[in-house]
Protein backbone atom coordinates (compact mmCIF):
# COMPACT_ATOMS: atom_id res chain seq x y z
CA UNK A 1 0.00 0.00 0.00
CA UNK A 2 1.17 3.51 -0.76
CA UNK A 3 0.11 7.04 0.00
CA UNK A 4 1.42 9.21 -2.84
CA UNK A 5 2.00 12.06 -2.17
CA UNK A 6 0.42 13.30 1.06
CA UNK A 7 -1.43 16.14 -0.65
CA UNK A 8 -3.18 13.63 -2.94
CA UNK A 9 -4.62 11.90 0.17
CA UNK A 10 -5.09 8.63 -1.66
CA UNK A 11 -4.17 5.11 -0.60
CA UNK A 12 -3.13 2.81 -3.47
CA UNK A 13 -3.67 -0.92 -2.95
CA UNK A 14 -2.17 -3.71 -5.08
CA UNK A 15 -4.30 -6.84 -4.75
CA UNK A 16 -3.32 -10.52 -4.51
CA UNK A 17 -6.50 -12.43 -3.77
CA UNK A 18 -8.12 -15.79 -4.51
CA UNK A 19 -11.60 -14.26 -4.25
CA UNK A 20 -12.00 -13.68 -8.01
CA UNK A 21 -10.30 -14.44 -11.33
CA UNK A 22 -8.45 -11.17 -11.91
CA UNK A 23 -6.62 -9.06 -9.35
CA UNK A 24 -6.75 -5.29 -9.36
CA UNK A 25 -5.03 -2.12 -8.19
CA UNK A 26 -7.29 0.21 -6.25
CA UNK A 27 -7.22 3.88 -5.26
CA UNK A 28 -8.97 4.84 -2.03
CA UNK A 29 -9.42 8.55 -1.29
CA UNK A 30 -9.29 8.94 2.48
CA UNK A 31 -11.37 12.15 2.45
CA UNK A 32 -14.24 11.15 0.15
CA UNK A 33 -14.06 7.42 1.12
CA UNK A 34 -14.32 6.60 -2.60
CA UNK A 35 -12.73 3.34 -3.78
CA UNK A 36 -11.82 3.20 -7.48
CA UNK A 37 -10.41 0.30 -9.49
CA UNK A 38 -7.56 1.75 -11.57
CA UNK A 39 -5.90 -1.35 -13.07
CA UNK A 40 -6.57 -5.03 -13.74
CA UNK A 41 -3.90 -7.69 -14.26
CA UNK A 42 -4.21 -10.87 -16.38
CA UNK A 43 -5.95 -13.94 -14.97
CA UNK A 44 -3.90 -15.64 -12.27
CA UNK A 45 -1.53 -12.70 -11.84
CA UNK A 46 -0.94 -10.44 -8.87
CA UNK A 47 -0.75 -6.66 -8.89
CA UNK A 48 2.62 -5.91 -7.26
CA UNK A 49 5.46 -3.43 -7.03
CA UNK A 50 3.62 -0.14 -6.69
CA UNK A 51 6.14 2.60 -7.39
CA UNK A 52 5.14 6.26 -7.18
CA UNK A 53 6.91 8.95 -9.16
CA UNK A 54 6.18 12.52 -8.18
CA UNK A 55 6.90 15.53 -10.38
CA UNK A 56 8.53 13.79 -13.30
CA UNK A 57 8.34 16.45 -15.99
CA UNK A 58 5.53 18.10 -14.04
CA UNK A 59 3.42 14.91 -13.83
CA UNK A 60 2.74 12.21 -11.26
CA UNK A 61 2.92 8.53 -12.18
CA UNK A 62 2.08 5.27 -10.47
CA UNK A 63 3.91 2.25 -11.88
CA UNK A 64 2.90 -1.32 -11.11
CA UNK A 65 3.78 -4.87 -12.14
CA UNK A 66 1.76 -7.96 -12.94
CA UNK A 67 3.56 -10.87 -11.30
CA UNK A 68 3.29 -14.37 -12.85
CA UNK A 69 0.11 -13.99 -14.93
CA UNK A 70 -1.39 -17.39 -15.62
CA UNK A 71 -3.16 -17.16 -18.95
CA UNK A 72 -1.71 -14.69 -21.42
CA UNK A 73 -3.31 -15.61 -24.75
CA UNK A 74 -0.75 -14.10 -27.06
CA UNK A 75 1.90 -16.47 -25.69
CA UNK A 76 -0.18 -19.61 -26.21
CA UNK A 77 0.95 -22.09 -28.86
CA UNK A 78 4.55 -20.93 -29.10
CA UNK A 79 7.04 -23.69 -29.91
CA UNK A 80 9.35 -24.97 -27.21
CA UNK A 81 12.85 -23.60 -27.51
CA UNK A 82 15.64 -26.07 -26.82
CA UNK A 83 19.32 -25.39 -26.46
CA UNK A 84 21.44 -26.49 -29.41
CA UNK A 85 23.63 -29.43 -28.41
CA UNK A 86 26.40 -28.16 -30.67
CA UNK A 87 26.56 -31.44 -32.59
CA UNK A 88 27.17 -31.03 -36.30
CA UNK A 89 24.43 -32.09 -38.70
CA UNK A 90 24.85 -33.36 -42.21
CA UNK A 91 24.02 -30.45 -44.50
CA UNK A 92 22.45 -32.79 -47.09
CA UNK A 93 20.16 -34.79 -44.78
CA UNK A 94 19.90 -32.43 -41.80
CA UNK A 95 20.57 -35.39 -39.47
CA UNK A 96 23.13 -35.74 -36.70
CA UNK A 97 25.44 -38.73 -36.15
CA UNK A 98 22.61 -40.60 -34.35
CA UNK A 99 20.41 -40.24 -37.43
CA UNK A 100 18.08 -37.70 -35.83
C-alpha positions, -999 to 999 in steps of 0.1 A, spaced: 0 0 0 12 35 -8 1 70 0 14 92 -28 20 121 -22 4 133 11 -14 161 -6 -32 136 -29 -46 119 2 -51 86 -17 -42 51 -6 -31 28 -35 -37 -9 -29 -22 -37 -51 -43 -68 -47 -33 -105 -45 -65 -124 -38 -81 -158 -45 -116 -143 -42 -120 -137 -80 -103 -144 -113 -84 -112 -119 -66 -91 -93 -67 -53 -94 -50 -21 -82 -73 2 -62 -72 39 -53 -90 48 -20 -94 85 -13 -93 89 25 -114 121 24 -142 111 2 -141 74 11 -143 66 -26 -127 33 -38 -118 32 -75 -104 3 -95 -76 18 -116 -59 -14 -131 -66 -50 -137 -39 -77 -143 -42 -109 -164 -60 -139 -150 -39 -156 -123 -15 -127 -118 -9 -104 -89 -7 -67 -89 26 -59 -73 55 -34 -70 36 -1 -67 61 26 -74 51 63 -72 69 90 -92 62 125 -82 69 155 -104 85 138 -133 83 164 -160 55 181 -140 34 149 -138 27 122 -113 29 85 -122 21 53 -105 39 23 -119 29 -13 -111 38 -49 -121 18 -80 -129 36 -109 -113 33 -144 -129 1 -140 -149 -14 -174 -156 -32 -172 -190 -17 -147 -214 -33 -156 -247 -7 -141 -271 19 -165 -257 -2 -196 -262 10 -221 -289 45 -209 -291 70 -237 -299 93 -250 -272 128 -236 -275 156 -261 -268 193 -254 -265 214 -265 -294 236 -294 -284 264 -282 -307 266 -314 -326 272 -310 -363 244 -321 -387 248 -334 -422 240 -304 -445 224 -328 -471 202 -348 -448 199 -324 -418 206 -354 -395 231 -357 -367 254 -387 -361 226 -406 -344 204 -402 -374 181 -377 -358 
